[in-house]
Amino acid sequence: MKSLSFRIGDDLAQRVSERTQPWRAGSDSERYRQVIEEWVRLQDHPGIRFVDGPAGRRAALVGGPDVWEIIDTARAHEFDGGAILEAHPWLSAELLDTATRYFDRFPDEIDALIADNRYVAEELAQELDLVVRERSSTEPPPRGRRSDS
């Protein structure tokens, strides 16, 4: 890895610090590396933006969902562009192409986000199942008609 040393103005340093504060990157050096990395990715992949959220910082489409969501959907349709666009009319061919090009360059990043999402979905499903079973075992049976026998 190449090591660089450079100076920036106090105002720019403050703005970078404020904007990168929520990121999981630890040191100033790591945050500046990430800013440069994202800038290069934005230049290489027009139509991509980066967003923060519970899953961390991730690539998303400008005016659309996260790239991992598009790729997960594309996989479900075996990357058949026509089938994807037919099943999801809100998605344009241009957005699909943008997401696919980004995925082609950064497959490990997108695959990790898909795997994380599946893990969380499975955990939530198990928790919901547990809550439903607990409630059904503690609730009295539904009241029926009174029999006169």
C-alpha positions in Angstrom: 0.0 0.0 0.0 1.3 3.4 -0.9 1.8 5.9 1.8 1.0 9.6 1.0 1.5 12.8 3.0 -0.3 15.9 2.1 -1.7 19.1 3.6 -5.3 20.4 3.5 -6.9 23.5 4.9 -8.5 23.5 8.3 -12.0 24.1 6.8 -11.8 21.1 4.5 -10.4 18.9 7.3 -13.3 19.9 9.5 -15.9 19.2 6.8 -14.3 15.8 6.0 -14.3 15.0 9.7 -18.0 16.0 10.2 -19.2 14.0 7.2 -17.2 10.9 7.9 -18.0 10.8 11.7 -20.8 8.2 11.3 -18.6 5.9 9.3 -17.1 2.9 10.9 -13.6 3.8 9.7 -11.4 4.5 12.8 -8.5 6.7 12.1 -8.3 10.0 10.2 -6.1 8.2 7.7 -8.7 5.5 7.2 -11.5 8.0 6.7 -9.5 10.0 4.1 -8.6 6.7 2.3 -12.3 5.9 2.2 -13.2 9.4 0.9 -10.7 9.0 -1.9 -11.9 5.4 -2.6 -15.5 6.5 -2.9 -14.6 9.5 -5.1 -12.8 7.2 -7.5 -15.7 4.7 -7.5 -18.2 7.6 -8.2 -16.0 8.6 -11.2 -15.8 5.1 -12.5 -19.5 4.3 -11.9 -21.8 7.2 -12.8 -25.3 6.6 -11.3 -23.9 5.3 -8.0 -24.0 7.1 -4.7 -23.0 6.0 -1.2 -25.4 5.9 1.7 -25.2 5.3 5.4 -27.5 3.1 7.4 -27.8 0.2 9.8 -25.9 -2.0 7.4 -23.0 0.5 7.3 -21.9 2.5 4.3 -22.9 1.0 1.0 -23.3 1.6 -2.7 -26.8 2.6 -3.9 -28.3 3.8 -7.2 -28.9 7.5 -7.6 -32.7 7.6 -7.4 -33.0 4.0 -6.5 -32.3 1.2 -4.0 -29.0 -0.3 -2.8 -26.9 -2.1 -5.4 -27.1 -5.3 -3.4 -30.9 -5.3 -3.6 -30.8 -5.0 -7.4 -28.2 -7.8 -7.6 -30.2 -10.1 -5.3 -33.3 -9.5 -7.4 -31.2 -10.1 -10.6 -30.0 -13.4 -9.3 -33.5 -14.5 -8.5 -34.2 -14.0 -12.2 -30.8 -15.6 -13.3 -29.7 -12.2 -14.6 -32.3 -12.3 -17.4 -32.7 -8.5 -18.0 -36.1 -8.9 -19.7 -37.5 -11.0 -16.9 -36.1 -8.6 -14.2 -37.6 -5.6 -15.9 -40.9 -7.3 -16.4 -41.1 -8.4 -12.8 -40.0 -5.0 -11.5 -41.4 -2.2 -13.7 -40.0 0.5 -11.4 -36.5 -0.6 -12.4 -35.1 0.8 -15.7 -32.6 -0.9 -17.9 -30.2 1.9 -17.2 -30.4 1.4 -13.4 -30.0 -2.4 -13.8 -27.0 -1.9 -16.0 -25.4 0.5 -13.5 -25.9 -1.9 -10.6 -24.6 -4.8 -12.7 -21.4 -2.9 -13.7 -20.8 -2.0 -10.1 -21.3 -5.6 -9.0 -18.9 -6.8 -11.7 -16.2 -4.6 -10.3 -16.9 -5.2 -6.5 -18.6 -8.7 -6.2 -17.3 -9.5 -2.8 -18.7 -6.3 -1.3 -22.1 -6.9 -2.8 -22.1 -10.6 -1.9 -21.3 -9.7 1.7 -24.2 -7.3 1.9 -26.6 -9.9 0.4 -25.4 -12.5 2.9 -25.7 -10.0 5.8 -29.3 -9.2 4.8 -30.2 -12.9 4.5 -28.8 -13.6 7.9 -30.7 -10.7 9.5 -33.9 -11.8 7.7 -33.5 -15.4 9.0 -32.8 -14.2 12.6 -35.9 -12.0 12.5 -38.0 -14.9 11.2 -36.8 -17.2 14.0 -37.5 -14.5 16.6 -41.0 -13.9 15.2 -41.7 -17.6 15.2 -40.6 -17.8 18.8 -42.9 -14.9 19.8 -45.9 -16.4 18.0 -45.3 -19.8 19.7 -44.9 -18.2 23.2 -48.1 -16.1 22.7 -50.1 -19.1 21.5 -49.0 -21.2 24.5 -49.9 -18.5 27.1 -53.1 -17.2 25.7 -56.4 -18.8 26.8 -58.2 -20.7 24.1 -60.7 -18.6 22.1 -64.1 -18.3 23.7 -66.7 -20.4 21.9 -70.4 -20.8 22.3 -71.6 -22.0 25.6 -73.1 -25.4 25.5 -76.2 -26.1 27.5 -75.5 -29.7 28.2 
